[in-house]
Amino acid sequence: MTNQEVYNYNISSSPHVRNKISTGSVMYDVFIALMPVSFIGVWRFGFHALLVILMSIASAVLTEFVFDYITGKENTIRDGSAVVTGLLLALCLPAGVALYIPYIGAVFAILIVKCLFGGLGKNFINPALAGRCFLLLSFGGSMTRYTIDGVTGATPLAKLASEGSLSANYIVKMFTGHAGGVIGCSAFALLIGGLYLWVVDGITWQIPVSIITSFAVFMAIFNPENLNLGNLIAHIAGGGLLMAAFFMATDPVTSPVTGTGQVIYGVCVGFLSALFRTYGASADSVSYAVILSNLITPLIDEYIVPKPFGYRADAMDGKGIFELENNNNQSGWLSNLLSKSYGNFIFLGSGILIGCVILYSVSILTGGALEAQKLSANLEIYQAVLPDIDKNNINIHEISEIAVADFDGVVYGADFGNVYINQAVTAEDGENNLIGHVISVTSADGNDGNITLSVGVLPDGSIHAIYFTELNETPGLGMRAAEPEFISQFSGLYGHITLGEDIDALSGATVTSRAVVNAVNAALDFYNTQITQINADGEG
């Protein structure tokens, strides 16, 4: 006994620590990687964006602390995972949401998705994305309303879907975070953060590379006639794909263990993202693509088994390595896959098929509701620029599509700068009496980007009002174009409007003023030369 050596073994459940990296250090790296996009988001969207971030983080941390206290568990907020979850959730929200939105989303993410499933390491889907999807389903209006300085504007993907292409200047703004969208919309900052995580070994290359590459390939397959390099870059830079590729899908808890498994998982995310973006009702559904891929991670890990580092000599029993590997189902993922029963694949395939049928059926059944929702979204614009609009007693007709299509993507005349005609509609009351026309135009000559507005033209050809749907000018200067003192000057005008005579320019924002006047003049010219001719032909 005296010569016997005694060893003390620490017996614990997996996962086992293999190096000095701790959960806290990993979360610290993720937090640091998110700082560039957070700073740009706050700088771009203002103080309220900071409040959204702080509310989300505080709610996540407090929820985890209270849960641990009530259940008598060890306090886990020191590992930083709740802070990162709250920050990720906030960066996926519009900057103008009410503060109860990040509060509810963070509580759902931490309490329902994380704590109730056993805490960190036991959640089966990404908590931050689950919180965002919950908010999208519960508060769809607030989650899809993007404002800058109080002016509603379309997201880059919505703009791309409606206009078919984006200018190079606008794509640059997507990288710098000036194009609008969620708080964490700067593609350049996301790339910087992702590169930092890769350098410090916070993530592997397989997941982000496979997601971005497969997404690009499938977008090209699904959109062969309407996809060029500029559109592809816009699709990659917008809509949360980069956030998902570097920060969401790479969550070690909900992503596969092996490199091969991570590639397969990344391809699934890329495929679903391209599929949803092309054929889905929403311009962006990357969140759903990642969550669905999270659900198949256990299946991937079951079939993509890593090879062991070695074998005991006495376990060989005269067998060669290859034979022993086959007997132990360790000869690689393909052999391991073939040695399994097909039951799981049949079950999974059947589930996917049934899910597709259900989704297709729902899309058919809700088609009318979606059209009604689209009309409701535009109704605010119609009511703002035309008088006596009753949502229950209004008929909206597209002006001849040919007339608009003639100028689609083409600058409208040489006298208005870089102005484009987007849409023109006729509004009638329930008795088919003409209320007026609404013409949407975009000027690319704004000081800080595109300016998109709708002009309400009465039957006598005069302007009733104008309404901005996209305005990204300098706060305190060009953004004052949306103030009543400026826009009220257009009411009652017709023909050709002159800046400095009919309209007083904004002090210190002459470029913005000129762009707005040119856009309105283009709308009036389109009315006088196109719509009146269409109306005359119709009467004849």
LINJO-V517021 format. One record per backbone hydrogen bond with DSSP energy under -0.5 kcal/mol. CO is the residue of the C=O (numbers start at 1). NH is the residue of the N-H. E is the energy in kcal/mol with one decimal. If there is no record, write none. Layout:
co=(CO,CO)
nh=(NH,NH)
e=(E,E)
This chain:
co=(1,7,9,10,22,23,24,25,26,27,28,29,30,31,32,34,35,36,37,38,39,40,41,42,46,46,47,48,49,50,51,52,53,54,55,56,57,58,59,60,61,62,63,64,65,66,67,68,68,69,76,77,80,81,82,83,84,85,86,87,88,89,90,91,93,94,98,98,99,100,101,102,103,104,105,106,107,107,108,108,109,110,111,114,114,115,119,126,127,128,129,130,131,132,133,134,135,139,140,141,142,144,145,146,148,150,151,155,156,157,158,159,160,167,168,169,170,171,172,173,173,173,174,175,175,181,182,183,185,186,187,188,189,190,191,192,193,194,195,196,197,197,198,204,205,206,207,208,209,210,211,212,213,214,215,216,217,218,219,221,223,228,229,230,231,232,233,234,236,238,240,241,242,243,243,244,248,251,251,258,259,260,261,262,263,264,265,266,267,268,269,270,271,272,273,274,275,276,285,286,287,288,289,290,291,292,293,294,296,297,298,299,300,303,312,313,313,316,320,321,322,323,324,325,325,326,332,333,334,335,336,337,342,343,344,345,346,347,348,349,350,351,352,353,354,355,356,357,358,359,360,361,362,364,366,367,368,369,370,371,372,373,374,375,376,378,378,379,380,381,382,388,389,390,393,395,397,400,400,401,402,404,405,407,407,411,417,418,419,420,420,423,424,425,426,427,427,428,429,433,436,437,438,438,439,440,440,441,442,442,443,443,446,449,450,451,452,452,453,454,454,455,455,456,456,456,457,458,462,463,465,467,470,474,474,477,478,479,480,483,483,484,486,487,488,490,493,498,498,498,503,506,509,510,511,512,513,514,515,516,517,518,519,520,521,522,523,524,525,526,526,527,530,531,532,533,534,535,536)
nh=(4,9,11,12,26,27,28,29,30,31,32,33,34,35,35,38,39,40,41,42,43,44,45,46,49,50,51,52,53,54,55,56,57,58,59,60,61,62,63,64,65,66,67,68,69,70,71,72,73,72,79,80,84,85,86,87,88,89,90,91,92,92,93,184,183,97,101,102,103,104,105,106,107,108,109,110,111,112,112,113,114,115,116,117,119,118,122,130,131,132,133,134,135,136,137,138,139,143,144,144,145,146,147,153,151,152,148,159,160,161,162,163,164,171,172,173,174,175,176,177,178,179,187,188,189,95,185,185,187,190,191,192,193,194,195,196,197,198,199,200,202,203,201,208,209,210,211,212,213,214,215,216,217,218,219,220,221,222,223,224,226,232,233,234,235,236,237,238,242,241,244,245,246,247,248,249,251,254,255,262,263,264,265,266,267,268,269,270,271,272,273,274,275,276,277,278,279,280,289,290,291,292,293,294,295,296,296,297,300,301,302,303,304,305,315,316,317,319,324,325,326,327,328,330,331,329,336,337,338,339,340,340,346,347,348,349,350,351,352,353,354,355,356,357,358,359,360,361,362,363,364,365,366,367,370,371,372,373,374,375,376,377,378,379,380,381,382,383,384,385,386,390,391,393,430,428,426,403,404,405,406,407,408,410,421,413,419,444,412,422,442,440,399,438,397,435,436,395,432,429,427,457,425,440,455,422,423,453,420,444,446,451,449,446,472,443,469,470,441,456,467,439,457,458,464,465,437,461,458,492,456,454,452,477,479,480,481,482,483,486,487,488,489,490,491,493,463,501,502,503,500,509,513,514,515,516,517,518,519,520,521,522,523,524,525,526,527,528,529,530,531,532,534,535,536,537,538,539,540)
e=(-0.6,-0.6,-0.8,-0.6,-2.1,-2.6,-2.1,-1.9,-2.0,-2.6,-2.4,-2.5,-1.5,-0.5,-1.1,-1.8,-2.8,-2.2,-2.1,-2.4,-2.6,-2.6,-2.7,-2.0,-0.8,-1.0,-1.9,-2.2,-2.1,-2.7,-2.7,-2.2,-2.4,-2.7,-2.4,-2.1,-2.6,-2.6,-2.3,-2.0,-2.3,-2.7,-2.3,-2.5,-2.2,-2.7,-2.4,-0.7,-1.8,-0.5,-1.4,-1.3,-2.0,-2.5,-2.5,-2.3,-2.9,-2.4,-2.2,-2.2,-0.7,-1.1,-1.8,-2.4,-2.3,-1.3,-1.8,-0.6,-1.2,-2.5,-2.5,-2.5,-2.2,-2.4,-2.4,-2.5,-2.6,-0.6,-1.1,-1.7,-0.8,-3.5,-2.1,-0.8,-2.5,-1.9,-2.1,-2.4,-2.5,-2.0,-2.7,-2.3,-2.0,-2.4,-2.1,-2.0,-3.3,-2.3,-0.9,-0.6,-0.8,-0.7,-0.6,-2.8,-1.6,-0.5,-2.1,-2.7,-2.6,-2.5,-1.9,-2.6,-2.2,-2.0,-2.0,-1.6,-1.4,-1.4,-1.7,-1.1,-2.2,-1.0,-1.6,-1.9,-0.6,-0.6,-0.7,-1.2,-0.8,-1.9,-2.2,-2.2,-2.4,-2.6,-2.5,-2.1,-2.1,-2.0,-2.4,-2.1,-3.5,-1.0,-1.2,-0.6,-2.1,-2.2,-2.4,-2.4,-2.5,-2.2,-2.4,-2.2,-2.2,-2.8,-2.4,-1.8,-1.8,-2.8,-1.9,-0.6,-0.6,-2.5,-2.4,-2.2,-2.4,-2.1,-2.7,-1.8,-0.5,-0.9,-2.3,-2.8,-2.2,-2.2,-1.3,-3.1,-1.5,-0.7,-0.7,-2.2,-1.8,-2.2,-2.6,-2.7,-2.3,-2.0,-2.1,-2.6,-2.9,-2.6,-2.4,-2.2,-2.5,-2.9,-2.3,-1.8,-2.6,-2.2,-1.7,-2.3,-2.1,-2.4,-1.7,-2.3,-1.4,-0.7,-0.8,-1.1,-2.3,-2.7,-1.5,-1.5,-3.0,-1.2,-1.0,-1.3,-0.6,-2.0,-2.6,-2.6,-2.0,-2.3,-2.0,-3.3,-0.6,-1.2,-2.3,-2.2,-2.4,-1.7,-0.5,-1.0,-2.5,-2.6,-2.9,-3.1,-2.4,-2.3,-2.4,-2.5,-2.7,-2.5,-2.4,-2.2,-2.5,-2.7,-2.6,-2.4,-2.8,-2.3,-1.7,-2.7,-2.5,-1.1,-2.4,-1.9,-2.3,-2.3,-2.3,-2.4,-2.4,-2.1,-1.8,-1.7,-0.8,-0.6,-2.2,-3.0,-1.3,-1.5,-1.8,-0.7,-0.6,-2.1,-0.7,-2.5,-3.1,-0.6,-1.5,-3.2,-1.9,-1.6,-1.1,-1.7,-0.5,-1.4,-1.6,-3.1,-3.4,-0.6,-2.4,-3.1,-2.6,-2.2,-2.5,-3.1,-1.5,-2.7,-2.0,-2.2,-2.9,-3.0,-2.3,-0.5,-2.7,-2.9,-1.2,-2.4,-2.9,-0.5,-0.5,-2.6,-0.5,-0.7,-0.6,-3.1,-2.3,-1.9,-2.7,-0.5,-2.1,-2.2,-0.7,-0.5,-3.2,-0.8,-2.8,-2.5,-3.0,-3.6,-2.8,-3.0,-2.1,-2.0,-2.1,-1.5,-2.0,-1.6,-1.5,-1.5,-2.0,-2.2,-1.3,-1.4,-0.8,-1.9,-2.7,-1.2,-2.1,-1.5,-3.6,-2.1,-2.3,-2.7,-2.2,-2.3,-2.4,-2.6,-2.0,-2.5,-2.7,-2.2,-1.9,-2.5,-2.6,-2.5,-2.1,-2.7,-2.6,-2.2,-1.7,-2.4,-2.3,-2.9,-2.2,-2.6,-2.3,-2.1,-2.3)
